[in-house]
């Protein structure tokens, strides 16, 4: 386990760094009224619940114009898992 110290950079602590991770982190901060979040933070462990999860996917849709299934957040509740699932969802071809 890595010990977090004051002089560690955000990347070493697991700070969001991809555009999708940053977008998700900003939305979580808005919905949960706290932050900043690291990649290993779990939405439900930091105060999220099903109603707030629907707000998260709604704000992602508002920001990107694309729908995100709620199950992506439920199945991958850490910031990193959810952001990765969103990216995969956005890059996957739409079902015909």
C-alpha positions as CSV (number, residue, x, y, z in Angstrom):
1,X,0.0,0.0,0.0
2,X,1.3,3.5,-0.9
3,X,1.3,6.0,1.9
4,X,-0.2,9.4,0.8
5,X,2.0,12.3,1.7
6,X,1.6,16.0,1.3
7,X,4.1,16.3,-1.5
8,X,2.6,13.5,-3.7
9,X,1.2,14.7,-7.1
10,X,-2.4,14.2,-7.9
11,X,-1.6,11.4,-10.3
12,X,0.2,9.5,-7.6
13,X,-2.8,9.8,-5.3
14,X,-5.1,8.7,-8.1
15,X,-6.5,12.0,-9.2
16,X,-8.7,12.0,-12.3
17,X,-6.6,12.8,-15.4
18,X,-8.6,11.8,-18.6
19,X,-11.3,14.1,-19.9
20,X,-14.0,11.5,-19.0
21,X,-12.6,11.0,-15.5
22,X,-12.4,14.8,-14.9
23,X,-16.0,15.2,-16.2
24,X,-17.3,12.4,-13.9
25,X,-15.4,13.9,-10.9
26,X,-16.8,17.3,-11.5
27,X,-20.3,15.9,-11.8
28,X,-19.9,13.8,-8.6
29,X,-18.7,17.0,-6.8
30,X,-21.8,18.8,-7.9
31,X,-24.2,16.0,-7.1
32,X,-22.6,15.0,-3.8
33,X,-21.6,18.5,-2.7
34,X,-18.1,17.4,-1.8
35,X,-14.7,16.5,-3.2
36,X,-12.2,16.3,-4.7
37,X,-12.4,12.7,-5.5
38,X,-9.7,10.1,-6.4
39,X,-10.0,7.3,-8.9
40,X,-10.6,4.8,-6.1
41,X,-13.5,6.6,-4.5
42,X,-16.7,4.6,-4.5
43,X,-19.8,6.7,-5.3
44,X,-22.0,4.8,-2.8
45,X,-19.4,4.9,0.0
46,X,-18.9,8.6,-0.3
47,X,-22.6,9.4,0.2
48,X,-24.2,8.5,-3.1
49,X,-27.5,6.6,-3.4
50,X,-29.8,5.6,-6.2
51,X,-31.5,8.9,-6.6
52,X,-28.2,10.8,-6.8
53,X,-27.0,8.2,-9.3
54,X,-29.9,9.1,-11.6
55,X,-28.8,12.7,-11.3
56,X,-25.2,11.7,-12.3
57,X,-26.4,10.0,-15.5
58,X,-28.7,12.8,-16.2
59,X,-25.9,15.4,-15.9
60,X,-23.7,13.3,-18.2
61,X,-26.4,13.2,-20.8
62,X,-26.8,17.0,-20.5
63,X,-23.1,17.6,-20.8
64,X,-22.4,15.1,-23.6
65,X,-25.8,14.7,-25.4
66,X,-25.5,10.9,-24.9
67,X,-27.4,8.6,-22.7
68,X,-25.5,6.5,-20.1
69,X,-27.2,3.5,-18.5
70,X,-27.6,3.8,-14.8
71,X,-26.3,0.2,-14.4
72,X,-22.8,1.4,-15.4
73,X,-22.5,3.3,-12.1
74,X,-24.1,0.5,-10.1
75,X,-21.8,-2.1,-11.6
76,X,-18.7,0.0,-11.5
77,X,-19.1,2.4,-8.6
78,X,-15.5,3.7,-8.3
79,X,-14.7,6.9,-10.2
80,X,-12.2,5.0,-12.4
81,X,-14.5,2.0,-13.1
82,X,-17.5,4.3,-14.0
83,X,-15.4,6.7,-16.1
84,X,-13.9,3.7,-18.0
85,X,-17.4,2.2,-18.6
86,X,-18.7,5.5,-19.8
87,X,-15.8,5.8,-22.3
88,X,-16.4,2.3,-23.5
89,X,-20.1,3.0,-23.8
90,X,-19.4,6.1,-25.9
91,X,-17.0,4.4,-28.2
92,X,-19.1,1.3,-28.8
93,X,-21.3,1.2,-31.9
94,X,-24.9,1.8,-31.1
95,X,-27.1,-1.3,-31.4
96,X,-29.0,-1.5,-34.6
